[in-house]
Amino acid sequence: MTNIVATEIERVAKLISKQSALPKQPVKAVIVDVIGELQRILFPEVFENESINTSLEKISKNIAVQTELALRCDLQYKNSAQSEVEKAALDITLQFISKIPAIKEKLETDVEAVYNGDPAAYSKAEIIMSYPGIYAGMIHRIAHELYLLSVPLIPRIMSEHAHSTTGIDIHPGAAIGKYFFMDHGTGIVIGETTVIGDHAKLYQGVTLGALSTKGGQDIKGTKRHPTINDNVTVYSGATILGGSTVIGEGVVIGGNAFIVKSVPENTRVSVKNPELQYKNNRNISADRELDQMEFWRYDI
């Protein structure tokens, strides 16, 4: 019996050894560290930072190494020479580094939108350090640039880190304009092919999704998620679905609306108030009594 166990242990050990020889995956902890380093560069007025050159060197090294690991997991580079993969990773890293000023510019407009749109905000520093929408938006803008450079795995690892940290789920492929404001943010879902214009404002629980994904990989690459034009506000719990659904400029969509068709510009969309019933133990009808009261009205 002892010999049988020893033989089985040896066999399993050989199998594990063969598997460990396969290309490694990107390391999530390193990618999260890169996000932290980038945050310090993107908001130097708030976060302590080393010299810009030192930080960029550290970021570049980590992105290059993690990108190389990611590329090795991609079928496109399955049979590529080491030097070819290293060159591709370096080229991607240099292109990404060149995008950092543009990322910073967009993030500054996002902070401006939050500050101007939220009377509860005391300062821009407070927004940068504590608002989940800004943190998730920052990660998205970083991940989106890597997505556009066709980097496997890493953009999604970044977006899922933001999701687990803030409750905001934005696919790296979503294209989002300037002055983007996610108020509260928790539960917002934005799909891969979503396009959002400038000065858009989304409240918590908004879904910008696909009508159906039952086609699976057959519909990969198609426009499955809505287009949101400039100056659109979407209140909490609203759902907007479909790749052909276009929300026109200046539209305001009320809470809990369910939209699967395009909405023309400067339209107000709201759900008709549900009928409420009130019951108590008194002899008089609470419904009749409340009908005579003047209720506040939710205007959008």
N, C-alpha and C positions, 0 to 999 in steps of 0.2 A: 504493500500500500504506500509506503514512504517513497519508494522508487517511482511509482505512478504519479504521485503528487509532485515530486521534484521534476519529472519529465514535463508535466503540464505547465509548471511554473516557467521552465526554460522556454517552452514553446510560446507562451503568452508574452514573455519578455522579448523574444525575437520579433514578434508581431508589433509590439509597442515601439521597439527600436526602429523598425522600418517606417512606422507612421510618423515618428518624431523627425525623420529625415525629410519629410515633406516641408514645403515653404511655410514659414510662420505667418500668422495673422498679424495685422496691426495691433498695437497694444493700447487699449482704451485709456489707461492711466496716463500715458504719454500724450495722447490726443487731448485729454482734459487739461493737462499742464500747458499745452500749446494754446488752448483757448484762454487760459489765465494770463499767459504772457501777452497774447494779442490784446486782451482787455486792457492791460496796463499801457500798451502802446496807443490803443484807440482812444483811451480816456486819460491822458497823462496829467490832466489838471485835477484828477480825483485820486488816482491810484499811484502809490510810490513805484518808482521804476528805476532800473539801471540806465545806463546810457542807451540811446536809441540803437546805436550800432551793435552794442553787446546783445541787446534783446533780439534784434533782427538776426544776428548770427545764430543765437540759440534756437529761435523759431525756425530758421531756414534748415538747420541741421536736423532738427526733429521731424519737420515736415518731409524732408528728403528721404530720411530713413523709413518713416512710416509709409510714405507713398511707394517706395520701392517694395516694401512688404505687401502692400495692397495690390500693386501691379502683378506681383508673383502669384496672387490668387486669381488673377483674371485670365480667362482662356486666351485672350489676345496675345499674352506674353508667355504662354505655357511652354513653348519650345524656343524662346528667345535666349540669346547669350546673356551672361551676367552683365557685360559692358553695355548692351543695348537697354536693359532694364534700368541700370544705373543712370544712363544718359537721359532716358525718358523721365525718370523721377527728378533729376536735376532741372530739366527744362520746365517741368510743371512747377517746381518750387520757385524758380525765377519768375515765371509768369504770375504766380500767386502773389509773391512779394510785391510785384509792381502794381497789384490791385489794391493794396492796403490803403493808400491815400483816398481812393474812390469809396472804399468801405467806410472809412472814417467820415467822409463828407456826408454820406447817406445817413449814418448814425447820428450825426449832429442835427440833421433835419428831423429825425425821429424824436430826439430829446426835445427839440424846439416844439414839435407838435404836442407832445405830452404836457410840457410846461404851459403852453398857451391854452390847452384844452382841459386841464384838470385843476380846478380851484383848490383842491386838497394838496397840491404840490407846493412845498415851501421853497425849494431850490432845485436847480438842475443837478447839483451834486446828489441830493436825495433821490432823484429819479434814477440817476446812473447807478447808484449803489444799492437801491432797494426795490426798484420796480421790476417785477418778473417779465413784463412785456418788453422792456428794453434789453434785458439779459437774453431772452429767447430770440428777440429780433437781431441782436448782435451776432449770436451764434448762427442764426439763419443766413445772415449776410456773408459770414465767413464760409459756411458750408456751401452756399449757393455758388460762390466763385470756384470752389473745388469741384463742384458738380459740373459746372460749365467746362472745366478742364478735363472732364471724363475720368476723374479719380474714383476708383472703386472703393466701397466700404466706408472710407473715412467720413465723407459728408453725412452719411446716414448715422454713423456712430455719434457724430456731433449733434445731429438733430434729436436723436433719442436721449442723449445726455440732457439737452434742453428740456425735452418732454418730461423726463423723470424728475427734473429739478423744479420746473415751473408749472407743469400740467398743460403746457402749450405745445401742440404737435404740428409742426410745419415741415412739410417735405422739402428737402434741399432744392428740388427742381422748381418750386414755386417762384415766379418772378414778381417782385414787390417793389413798387415805386417809392419815392421820397415822402417824408412827413407821414410815416406810418404809425398809427396809434392803436395799441391793443389795451383797452381799459380793463383793469383787473386781470383779464387774460385767461384765467383758469378754464380749461375745457375747450379752448379754441382749437379747431382742426382745419388745416389748409392743405389740400391735396397737391400732388406733384405738378399737374399742368395748369394750376390756377395762375391767373394773371391779375394783378392788383395795381391800379394806377396810383397817382399821387394824392396825398391828403385823404387817405381812407382811414376810417375809424371803426374798429370792431370791438364789441363788448364780449364779456365772458360767455362761453358756451356756443359760440357761432361755429357752424360747420360749412365749409366750402368744399363740397365733395363730389363724387361721381354718382350718376344715377344707378349704375350697376357695374359690378366688377366680375360678373359670372363668366365673362369671356376669358378671364385669366390672362395668360401670356399673349394670347391672340390679339388683345387690344393694347398691348404695350406700345408706347410711343404715340398713341392717339390722344387728341384733346378730350379729356374726360371730365375736367373740372371747370367751373365758371370763370368768366372774365368780369372783373369789377373795375369800372372806370373811375375817373377822378372825382374827388369830393363826395364819396359815398359813405354813409353811416349805416351800420348794421347792428341793431340792438340785440340784447342777450337772448340766447336760445334759438335764434333764427337759423334756418337751414336753407342753403342755396346749392342746388345740384345740377350737374350736366355740363358737358363741354360746349354745347351750343347756347347755353344760357348766358346772356350778356346783361349786366346791370348798368344802366345808362348813367351818365354824369349827373351828379347832384341828387341821386336817389336816396331816400331814407326808408329803411326797412324796419318795421316794428318788431318787438320781441315775439319769439315763438312762431314767426311766419315760416311757411314751408313753400319754397319757390323752386319750380322746375322749368319755368318759361322766362324769357327775357322781359325786362322791365324798361320802358322808355325813360329817357332823361327827365330829371326834375319831378319824379313821381313820388308820392308818399304811399307806402304799402303798410297796412296794419291788419291785425286779426280782430274780427268783431268780438267785443267783450262777451265772455260766456255768461250765461244766466246763473246768478248765485242765489242759493236758498239759505235762509237763516231760521233756525228753530230755537225756541226757548220754552220754559215751563210755565210761562204766564198765559192767561186766558186770551189776551189779545194776540193778534197775528203779528209776529215780528216782520214777516214779509211786507204786510200792508203798511206798517209803521216806517219801515226803512224805505219803502217806495216814495214816501213823502220827503225824504231827506235829500239835501243837495250834495251829490257826490262829486269828488274831484274828478277831473277828466284827464286822461293820459293823451297828450298831444304830441305828435312827432312831426 
